[in-house]
Amino acid sequence: MNVRWSADPQMDRPASPAETGAASEMRIVRNLHEVFGERDSVRRTTTIEAIFDRDCVFSDPRGRRVGHRELEDAVVALQD
């Protein structure tokens, strides 16, 4: 298993499994509330850019979308 190093320059060790689990849980909660639950497009876009890679992939029964903009469009379609 690959564990990413913290982006914090003061951290000089790999994240522990507990830290990695907590970070994953936080990302899931942010994804739910700040992406799929957010109606304000500016805030939603800011969060998408913060927690997703540029080439992220989102799939649902309507299709497969790649990248921030296509994820944003998928979220808007789901909210309508």
Backbone as a chain_set.jsonl record, in Angstrom:
{"seq": "MNVRWSADPQMDRPASPAETGAASEMRIVRNLHEVFGERDSVRRTTTIEAIFDRDCVFSDPRGRRVGHRELEDAVVALQD", "coords": {"N": [[0.844, -1.174, 0.0], [0.557, 2.194, -0.825], [1.392, 5.088, 0.893], [0.692, 8.431, 1.082], [2.861, 11.189, 1.567], [2.581, 13.773, 3.93], [1.376, 17.019, 2.995], [2.27, 19.035, 4.495], [5.128, 20.79, 5.206], [6.458, 20.535, 7.612], [6.068, 18.05, 8.501], [7.809, 15.125, 8.723], [7.508, 12.491, 8.23], [5.827, 9.502, 7.04], [2.237, 9.397, 6.783], [0.346, 7.931, 9.4], [-1.649, 4.89, 9.559], [-4.008, 5.563, 10.98], [-4.069, 8.347, 10.732], [-4.254, 8.53, 7.96], [-6.711, 7.276, 7.553], [-8.401, 9.068, 8.902], [-8.038, 11.328, 7.32], [-9.101, 10.41, 4.915], [-11.746, 10.002, 5.666], [-12.488, 12.652, 6.217], [-12.246, 13.74, 3.654], [-14.281, 12.351, 2.319], [-16.562, 13.294, 3.67], [-16.377, 16.034, 3.06], [-16.644, 15.834, 0.287], [-19.296, 14.918, 0.071], [-20.856, 16.98, 1.382], [-19.726, 19.52, 0.598], [-19.377, 19.38, -2.117], [-21.357, 17.708, -3.576], [-23.562, 18.544, -2.118], [-23.505, 21.266, -2.194], [-24.855, 24.266, -3.352], [-23.923, 26.694, -4.263], [-22.04, 27.727, -6.885], [-19.418, 28.774, -7.028], [-18.231, 28.182, -4.524], [-18.503, 25.383, -4.614], [-16.908, 24.718, -6.871], [-14.4, 25.573, -5.963], [-13.975, 23.742, -3.879], [-14.004, 21.313, -5.315], [-11.675, 21.654, -6.847], [-9.848, 21.617, -4.783], [-9.976, 19.05, -3.596], [-10.026, 17.067, -5.546], [-8.146, 15.405, -8.109], [-6.923, 16.898, -11.149], [-7.555, 15.322, -13.349], [-9.685, 13.748, -12.521], [-12.152, 11.123, -12.289], [-15.562, 10.661, -12.756], [-18.279, 8.553, -12.458], [-21.553, 7.579, -13.254], [-24.946, 6.311, -13.68], [-25.596, 7.877, -15.871], [-23.337, 8.288, -17.331], [-19.75, 8.66, -17.978], [-17.443, 10.918, -16.69], [-14.698, 13.152, -17.009], [-12.356, 15.062, -15.272], [-12.303, 18.336, -13.653], [-14.262, 20.236, -14.593], [-16.176, 18.646, -15.909], [-16.985, 17.046, -13.785], [-18.152, 19.014, -12.173], [-20.292, 19.727, -13.89], [-21.729, 17.317, -13.833], [-22.504, 17.21, -11.143], [-24.2, 19.443, -10.967], [-26.213, 18.596, -12.735], [-27.209, 16.423, -11.29], [-28.25, 17.742, -9.087], [-30.378, 19.143, -10.116]], "CA": [[0.0, 0.0, 0.0], [1.281, 3.46, -0.862], [0.878, 6.128, 1.782], [1.223, 9.724, 0.663], [3.457, 12.039, 2.569], [1.799, 14.967, 4.213], [1.763, 18.225, 2.276], [2.825, 19.941, 5.496], [6.58, 20.634, 5.173], [6.995, 20.234, 8.939], [5.891, 16.622, 8.747], [8.911, 14.442, 8.063], [7.252, 11.056, 8.279], [4.592, 9.153, 6.343], [1.039, 9.406, 7.613], [0.014, 6.645, 9.997], [-2.956, 4.421, 9.081], [-5.078, 6.325, 11.627], [-4.099, 9.667, 10.091], [-4.739, 8.327, 6.6], [-8.143, 7.0, 7.677], [-9.069, 10.314, 9.27], [-8.006, 12.194, 6.142], [-10.063, 9.858, 3.958], [-13.088, 10.294, 6.188], [-12.71, 14.082, 6.02], [-12.44, 13.945, 2.22], [-15.612, 11.827, 1.986], [-17.545, 14.238, 4.209], [-16.304, 17.251, 2.234], [-17.21, 15.486, -1.01], [-20.75, 14.87, 0.202], [-21.462, 18.261, 1.754], [-19.191, 20.704, -0.07], [-19.444, 19.21, -3.568], [-22.682, 17.276, -4.01], [-24.602, 19.263, -1.394], [-23.31, 22.723, -2.318], [-25.57, 24.896, -4.47], [-23.151, 27.842, -4.728], [-21.072, 27.185, -7.845], [-18.041, 29.206, -6.712], [-17.752, 27.354, -3.396], [-18.397, 24.0, -5.071], [-15.742, 24.621, -7.746], [-13.214, 25.689, -5.102], [-13.798, 22.465, -3.186], [-13.623, 20.311, -6.315], [-10.262, 21.86, -7.171], [-9.032, 21.314, -3.606], [-9.951, 17.651, -3.164], [-9.962, 16.137, -6.667], [-7.113, 15.588, -9.126], [-7.409, 17.537, -12.378], [-8.074, 14.311, -14.262], [-10.566, 12.862, -11.767], [-13.182, 10.437, -13.079], [-16.842, 10.475, -12.078], [-19.171, 7.69, -13.234], [-22.88, 7.279, -12.733], [-25.707, 5.704, -14.773], [-25.697, 8.797, -17.02], [-22.104, 8.281, -18.112], [-18.43, 8.833, -17.366], [-16.944, 12.276, -16.892], [-13.297, 13.285, -16.615], [-11.884, 16.415, -15.002], [-13.059, 19.211, -12.752], [-15.433, 20.854, -15.226], [-17.19, 17.62, -16.151], [-17.525, 16.695, -12.47], [-19.047, 20.126, -11.829], [-21.509, 19.595, -14.702], [-22.465, 16.157, -13.33], [-23.11, 17.585, -9.862], [-25.323, 20.34, -11.278], [-27.285, 17.768, -13.312], [-27.807, 15.636, -10.207], [-28.98, 18.631, -8.186], [-31.604, 19.628, -10.771]], "C": [[0.886, 1.233, 0.0], [0.608, 4.454, 0.059], [1.51, 7.438, 1.36], [1.829, 10.449, 1.844], [2.576, 13.252, 2.755], [2.301, 16.136, 3.396], [2.403, 19.239, 3.214], [4.337, 19.748, 5.542], [7.187, 20.314, 6.533], [6.843, 18.763, 9.286], [6.994, 15.884, 7.996], [8.746, 12.928, 8.113], [5.975, 10.753, 7.495], [3.407, 9.185, 7.312], [0.796, 8.007, 8.162], [-1.322, 6.174, 9.425], [-4.123, 5.192, 9.71], [-5.214, 7.712, 11.0], [-4.652, 9.574, 8.673], [-6.23, 8.072, 6.609], [-8.923, 8.253, 8.001], [-9.119, 11.267, 8.08], [-9.001, 11.708, 5.094], [-11.49, 10.147, 4.394], [-13.435, 11.768, 5.968], [-12.994, 14.378, 4.546], [-13.822, 13.467, 1.779], [-16.695, 12.783, 2.461], [-17.552, 15.523, 3.389], [-16.922, 17.001, 0.864], [-18.738, 15.514, -0.946], [-21.352, 16.252, 0.408], [-21.025, 19.434, 0.881], [-19.139, 20.574, -1.592], [-20.877, 18.883, -3.959], [-23.818, 17.997, -3.29], [-24.552, 20.776, -1.558], [-24.013, 23.26, -3.553], [-24.81, 26.094, -5.041], [-22.01, 27.336, -5.614], [-19.628, 27.579, -7.542], [-17.471, 28.364, -5.578], [-17.554, 25.908, -3.825], [-17.151, 23.814, -5.936], [-14.443, 24.692, -6.948], [-12.94, 24.376, -4.386], [-13.38, 21.372, -4.15], [-12.136, 20.438, -6.638], [-9.342, 21.491, -6.01], [-8.926, 19.818, -3.331], [-9.879, 16.633, -4.293], [-8.78, 16.458, -7.569], [-7.735, 16.212, -10.372], [-8.057, 16.547, -13.332], [-8.959, 13.289, -13.547], [-11.628, 12.262, -12.696], [-14.413, 10.265, -12.206], [-17.734, 9.644, -12.994], [-20.483, 7.529, -12.508], [-23.677, 6.677, -13.891], [-25.825, 6.591, -16.021], [-24.43, 8.834, -17.862], [-20.862, 8.486, -17.277], [-17.931, 10.222, -17.709], [-15.536, 12.384, -16.331], [-12.974, 14.758, -16.41], [-12.842, 17.233, -14.15], [-14.348, 19.72, -13.383], [-16.543, 19.838, -15.457], [-17.786, 17.111, -14.841], [-18.517, 17.761, -12.024], [-20.367, 20.012, -12.594], [-22.366, 18.421, -14.211], [-23.181, 16.482, -12.026], [-24.323, 18.467, -10.104], [-26.504, 19.546, -11.832], [-27.973, 16.939, -12.244], [-28.638, 16.494, -9.265], [-30.293, 19.117, -8.786], [-32.741, 18.645, -10.66]], "O": [[1.861, 1.301, 0.748], [-0.608, 4.638, 0.008], [2.734, 7.544, 1.287], [1.36, 10.33, 2.976], [1.904, 13.695, 1.824], [3.497, 16.249, 3.127], [3.016, 20.204, 2.757], [4.801, 18.659, 5.881], [8.33, 19.862, 6.598], [7.429, 18.286, 10.258], [7.105, 16.002, 6.776], [9.722, 12.181, 8.046], [5.137, 11.635, 7.304], [3.578, 9.016, 8.52], [1.015, 7.014, 7.467], [-2.06, 6.98, 8.859], [-5.123, 5.445, 9.039], [-6.322, 8.193, 10.766], [-5.422, 10.431, 8.239], [-6.95, 8.596, 5.759], [-9.993, 8.482, 7.439], [-10.128, 11.937, 7.859], [-9.672, 12.519, 4.454], [-12.339, 10.496, 3.574], [-14.557, 12.089, 5.575], [-13.878, 15.173, 4.228], [-14.464, 14.114, 0.951], [-17.646, 13.054, 1.728], [-18.618, 16.043, 3.06], [-17.639, 17.852, 0.337], [-19.388, 16.081, -1.824], [-22.263, 16.647, -0.319], [-21.852, 20.249, 0.471], [-18.883, 21.56, -2.284], [-21.543, 19.693, -4.605], [-24.932, 18.053, -3.809], [-25.454, 21.485, -1.111], [-23.798, 22.773, -4.663], [-25.035, 26.469, -6.191], [-21.129, 26.611, -5.153], [-18.711, 26.791, -7.778], [-16.341, 27.884, -5.672], [-16.566, 25.274, -3.453], [-16.413, 22.847, -5.749], [-13.497, 23.956, -7.227], [-11.79, 23.946, -4.297], [-12.491, 20.581, -3.837], [-11.422, 19.436, -6.694], [-8.194, 21.101, -6.222], [-7.88, 19.357, -2.874], [-9.69, 15.445, -4.03], [-8.445, 17.624, -7.777], [-8.933, 16.067, -10.615], [-9.001, 16.891, -14.044], [-8.985, 12.114, -13.915], [-11.951, 12.824, -13.742], [-14.33, 9.79, -11.073], [-17.925, 9.985, -14.162], [-20.517, 7.362, -11.289], [-23.137, 6.541, -14.989], [-26.125, 6.094, -17.106], [-24.44, 9.352, -18.978], [-20.905, 8.487, -16.047], [-17.985, 10.652, -18.861], [-15.218, 11.782, -15.305], [-13.276, 15.596, -17.259], [-14.005, 16.881, -13.955], [-15.412, 19.642, -12.77], [-17.716, 20.132, -15.227], [-18.97, 16.777, -14.792], [-19.605, 17.437, -11.549], [-21.438, 20.18, -12.012], [-23.592, 18.521, -14.18], [-24.326, 16.079, -11.823], [-25.373, 18.251, -9.497], [-27.652, 19.784, -11.455], [-29.191, 16.766, -12.284], [-29.627, 16.021, -8.706], [-31.219, 19.464, -8.054], [-33.835, 18.909, -11.16]]}, "num_chains": 1, "name": "protein.A"}
